[in-house]
Amino acid sequence: MVSTFRQLHYRESPLVLPNAWDVGSALAFADAGFPAVGTTSFGIAASAGMPDGGGSSKAATIALAERLRHLSVHLTADVEDGYSDDPAEIAEFVAELRALGVAGINLEDSRDGHLVATSTASGKITAVKRLSPDIFVNARVDNFWFAEQATVEEVLLRARAYADAGADGIFVPGLVNPEDIRRIAADVALPVNVLAHPSLTVAELGDLGVRRVSSGSLPYRAAIDRAVDTVTALRDNRQTPTATSYWDLQARLVTFSRL
């Protein structure tokens, strides 16, 4: 890995971050040439038959980080709101991830679909950075995602507070209006991260000032759709789509298992 995870946010074009839900998807993204891979709490929870949120992905996230510790690319973990209200407990959990080689985390400022106090989220960020100063904390600002106080001004107030608390990046899911994106990216001193959206290409987002574009749960949801399309094609006597061979995927897993 030539660049550090932090440096990937300061290149000419935005960092495109695919989000994995298991070892197989993470290996496929790494093999496709992506320099960093994230996890998706939705994909991880859904794979275990649980809804997203409420701490449902905690155990599986750390188990996946353990399995991916020898991955040849940077790994960043979606840890919801830290799975706790206690900043010290969250800091210990993140330090455990850091010991497994995790380079960054996403930390949400919401719980159960609602925003928490800015001071609460800031306290978590400060505690994490105090114990793990080198981990990249991507502070998630959920105003637009949950349609609460969903204005640029309110997002900027939270983003500035999180920057002061020690955050390394600002993630604003649900942000899709080009002018809003431009204003937030211009007024936030940290790299701004958004979710991929069909209305804007990565190049267009880069022109608006975005430094990181995350796939979120899109690959997991698309994979489910592709799987259904495949078996319905079989059932309906239609041509099935092509896929990577069993032998190629098996060889990739065998190689990884020996690391």
ABEGO torsion letter per residue (X at the ends): XABBAAAAAABABBBBBBBBABAAAAAAAAAAGBABBBBBAAAAAAAAGBBBEGGAAAAAAAAAAAAAAABABBBBBBAEAGGBABAAAAAAAAAAAAAAGBABBBBBABBGGBBBBAAAAAAAAAAAAAABAABBBBBBBAAAAAGBGBBAAAAAAAAAAAAAAGBABBBBBGBABAAAAAAAAAABABBBBBBBBAABBAAAAAAAGBABBBAEAAAAAAAAAAAAAAAAAAAAGBBBBBBBBAAAAAAAAAAAAAX
